[in-house]
Amino acid sequence: MQFIDLEAQQRERLPDGRTIREAVDARISAVLNHGRYILGPEVEELEQTLAAYVGVEHCITVASGTDALLIALMALGVNAGDEVITTPFSFIATSETIALLGATPVYVDIDPASYNLDPAKLEPAISPRTKAIIPVSLYGQPADFPAINAIADRHGLPVIEDGAQSFGSTHQGRHSCGLSTIGTTSFFPSKPLGGYGDGGACFTNDPELADRMRRISRHGQERRYFHSDIGVNGRIDTLQAAILLAKWANFQQEVEARCRIGAAYSLKLNETGITTTPQLTDGNTSVFAQYTVQVENRAAVQAALKEQGIPTAVHYPTLLCQQPALTCQHSRCSNGCHTPLALAASERVLSLPMHPWLSDADQDRVVSALAGVSQSISIPSEG
């Protein structure tokens, strides 16, 4: 059993009858024929397609999800001495990009139901040095942006959504990455919309921010050999844009499959008595970039499942404020570096096989195995 089955995706049929692999091959061949490997026509086509889908005016495709965060922060003028509020329960890129600019990550605790930044804990973390807020839309569903944006607006702060795991999800009908000042996402192969290498994007309705992010992603270049900003080499390459376009025709179908499989997982697990399943916030849909439960004795549970041929993963076992590279000398946590709910989650979360091609039989196998393990290894019945 595959944790994420990208090979199965290549065999899927598009509406025109071709497999995704055939569509990818055709798109790559077109790039090889025209030879514009950097900023070829596929890049602009992809940006227009993604902007229309998210419902924003501007999309700037970039080289990775990490670059998307870095470029967004640079465009907002984050510098040494500034503070950026975020969650400690995320991949390191969320805080790494803050630290790279000499700014200080400030951590607030999570909502234990959604694993996302808890707006109720946000305002006490704001200081005169706060420059921006980065909520992470973890595991596939948006953070509580109406509440977060309201607080940010009161303090005149921009909000960057780290939507690396949530592209395709919605809040009250509006797509992730279009819910804040800037939205960012990743096209890493395992993401809901994944390429065959690194890639990412920034989204905004602000034309000045869009222009700035585009310049920054291209060495700060305003016109050829004229650089108005300090920038980075953060462009997506044409081949990755072409691959993403080839896969785009089936993306909404895959989103619907993710929603269906995620809901089926929860129903089947709840029927076995395992109720530490993902909880969707009112108004949210999720793309279940990870399908995550909580377990006691996680290492023993993982080992038992591995013996039965069922792969699992942990996202994330170490909080950002615990990372050696991001110790408290580089960060300021609210409430004395004490984020107990994030810490508790980091010690118990376990992600199960999840992708749009997961068969009913394989899902039943996972559920049965986890239920069986629960008879010999303690798994909490309440989340």
N, C-alpha and C positions, 0 to 999 in steps of 0.2 A: 504494500500500500504506500502511495506517495503522500507526503504531507501537503504538497501543492503539485498538481500534475500538469506541468506546462507542455509536456509532450501530447497529452490528450487534447489540449487546446488547439494544437496545430492541425489535428484531424477534423475539427469542427467545420461544418459547412456554412458558408455565407449565403445570404439571400440569392446571390447570382449563381449558386451551385458550386463554386470553387471552395476548396478547403482554405483555411487560414494560411496554411503553409504555401499553397499555390499563390494566394494573394500577396503574401510577403515576398515570395520569389519574384513576382512580377513588379512589385514596387522597387525592390532592390535593383532589378535589371534596368528599370527606368532611370534610376540614379546613376548607375554605371554608364548608361548611354549618354546622359547629358553632362555628367562629370562635374557637377557643382556640389562638391562634397561638403562645403561649408556654406551655410545660409542659402541652400538651394530652394527652389519653389515649394518643395514639400514643407519647409519650415513655416512659411507664411500660411499655407493651406491648413496645417495643423493648428496654428495659433487661432485662425479664424473659426475653425471647427470647435475648438475647446472653449473659446470665449462665448460662442453662441450657446453651447451646452450649459455652461455654468451660469450664464445670464449676466455677464459683465461686458464692459466695453473693450477691455484690453486683456490680452494674454501675452506673456513674454516667456517663450520656452527657453530652458536653460539646461546645463549639463548634468544636473543632479538635483535631488530634493534638498540636499545640504546647500548647494549653491543657491537654490531658490530662497532659503532662509537667510543666508548671508547677504545676498543682493537686496532682499527686502529691508533688512536691518541697515545696510549701507545707504539705501535710498532714503530712509527716515532720518539719517544723520546720527546714528548711534555711534558713540565714541568712547574713549577711555574716560572713566569717571561716572558714566551713566549707569543706570540700573534698568534691567529688563525683567519683568515678572513672568514666571512660567511655572510649570509643574515639575516635580522631581521624578515623576513616573513616566518616562519616555526614553526613546533612543537618544544617544549622546549628542547627535547633531543639533537637537533643540537647544542645548546649552553651549555646546562647543562653538557654535557660530557667534554667540554672544561674547564668549571669552576671547575669541579670535580678534574681536574689535576692541578689546581692552575694557569692555563693560562688565558689569557684575550681574550674574543670574540671581534672582530673588525667588525663592520657592514658596509656594503655598500648597496646602494639602488638597487632596482629591475628594470628589463625591464618590463614596464607596460603591454606589449602584452603577454608575457609568464609567468610573475610573478617570473621568475628565476633571479638570480644574474646577474647584468648588467656588462659584461666585460669592457665596456668603463669607468666604475667607479672603477675598481678594482685596477689599478696600483697606484693611489694616496694613497691608504690605506696601501700599503706595507711599512714596516719599518724594521730597522735592527733586530727587535725582532720577526718578522714574522717567524713562523715555518711551517705553512701549510695553505691551502685554502680548505674550505668545501663549494662547491656549492650544493644547494639542487635542485633535479629534481622534482619540485613541480607539484602536480595535475596529474602527469602521463607522462610528457614528459621530455627528458633530457635537462639540461642546455646547454649553448653554450660552449661545451668543447674544440673544436678546438681553439677558441679565448682565453679561460681561460688557457688552457694548454700552449699556446704560451707565454703568459705573465708569467706564473709560471716557464717555462723553462728558460726564460731570467734572472730570479732571483734565480734559483736553488731551487725552492720550490716544494714539493709534493702536489698533489691534491687528496682529498678524495671526492668521489661522495656520497652524502646522497641520495641514490636511494630507500628509504623506500616506495615511492609511484609510482615508475616508472619501476619496474621489469617487463620485457617483452616488453618495448618500445625500439625504435631504433633511432640512428642518422646515416644517410647515410649508412644504412644496418648493422651497428654495434650495439650490444645490450647495453642498459644501464647496468651499473656496470662493464663494460669492457672498459670504455672510459677514464680512468685516472689511477693514480698511484695505488690507492685502490678504489674499489667500495664496498658500503655497502647496504644492504637491510633489510627489515623486513618481517616476515611471520605472523604478527598479523592477526587475523581472517578476518578482513575487507580488507586486502591488495589484490592486483591482484592475487598473489599466497599466500593464507592464510592457516595457520594450524588451529588447534582447541585449541590454547593456544599461548604462546609467542614463538618466534623463530626469527632467523636472519642469515645473512651470510656476510662474507668478501670475496672479489675477488681480485686477483692480478696476474700479470705475473712475479713478482719479487720473486725468490725462498727464498731469505733471509728474506724478509718481511713475506712471507707465513709461514716460520718456526717460526718466532718470534710471529706472531699472533696466531698460533696454540699453542705454549707454553703458551703465556699469557692467553689464554682462558682456560687453564688447570692448573691454579695456578702457572704459570711460570715453569712448570715441564719439564725438558729435558729428564729425565728417572725416573723411579719409585723412589720417595722420594729423588730426586736430583733436586733442583730448581735453575735454572740459572737466572731467571727473577722474578721480582715482578709481580704477575698476579692476575687473578680473577677467580671465579668459573663461567665461561661463556660458558659452553658446551650446545649444544642442547641436549635434551633427546631423546632416541631412539623412543619413542612413537610418538613424534612430527615429527621426520624424516620419520617414517613409514606412517603417515597420509599424509604428503606432497608428498611422492612417490605415494600413492594411487590416489591423485588428479592430479598428473603430466600428466597422459595420456590425459586429457582433457584441459590442460592449454593453448596450442596454439589455440585451438578452442575458448576458452574463450577470449583470447587476440583479436582474429579476431572479435568476437561479440562485445567487448568493442569498437573497432575502428568503427564498423558499427553503433552501437547505438549512439556513440558520434557524428559521422558525421550527422546522421539523426536528432539528437537534434538540431544541429546548423542550418541545413537547415530549419527545421520547425519553430524554433524560429526567424530566420532571416526573414522568410516569414510573420511573425506577426509584424515585425518592431523592434524586440528586437535584437540588433546587438552586445551587450556586451558579446558575446559568446566566448569560448576559441579559441585562435589563435595559430596554430601550426607553429613553426619556420621551415624555409626551411630545408628539409632533415630529419625532425623528424616525428616519429609516436608517438602516445600517447595511453596509456592503460586506460586513464581517471579514475584513482583511485578516483577522484572526478570530477564531471561535474559541473563547476563553472561559473556563470554569475555574473554581477554586477548590483546592484539595488540601487535606492535612497529609503530612508525611509524603511530600511531593516526590522526593527522590525515589522512595519505595514504589509509589504509584507509577512513575515513569518507567522504572525497571521492570515492573510486572507487565506493563503494556508492551514494552519493547520485546519481551519474551514471546508475546503473542503476535509480533510483527506489526505493531501499531506505533507509528512515529508520533512524537509529541515535541513541543518546544515551550520555552518560557520567555515571555515578553512582559516584564523585564525583571531579572532577579536582583539587580543592584540599582538603587536609586541614584539619580544624577549627583545628588549632594554627597553620596558615598564614594563616588568615583575618584581614584587617586589624582586624576588630572583636573578635577573640579572640586577640590576640597574646600572647606569653609573659608580658607583664606582668599579664595577666588569667588565666593558667593555669599549672599546674605539670605538666610532662610527666615521666613516669618516665624514667630513664636519660638525663637531660640533654636533654629535648625531642627524643629520637632514637627515632623509630618507623619503622625502615627498611622493614619489610614493608608497612606501610600506605602509605608513600610510593611504593614500587615498584608496588603495586596501583593507586594513584591515577593513575599515569602510563601504565597499560596497559589498564585495564578498558574494555570496550565492550559496551553493551547492545543486543541485537537486538530486532526486533519480537516482542512476546509478549502474547497475550491469549487467552481461552478460545475465541475464534471464528476463530483463525488456521487457514486451510485447509491441507491437505497440500500443495497446489500452491504456495501462497505460502511455506510453510516450505521446500519443496524449492528454490524460487527463491532464498531467502535463503542456504541452505546452498551452493548451486551458485555463487552470486555470491561468497561469502566464500572458497570454495575456489579460485575463479578468481583472485581478488585475491591469494591467498597464493602464487600462482606468480610474481607480479611484485613483491610487497611482502612483506618478511620477516615471517612469523608464526611464533612459537615452536611447536615440536611437543611440548614438554613443559612442564607447568605448574610 
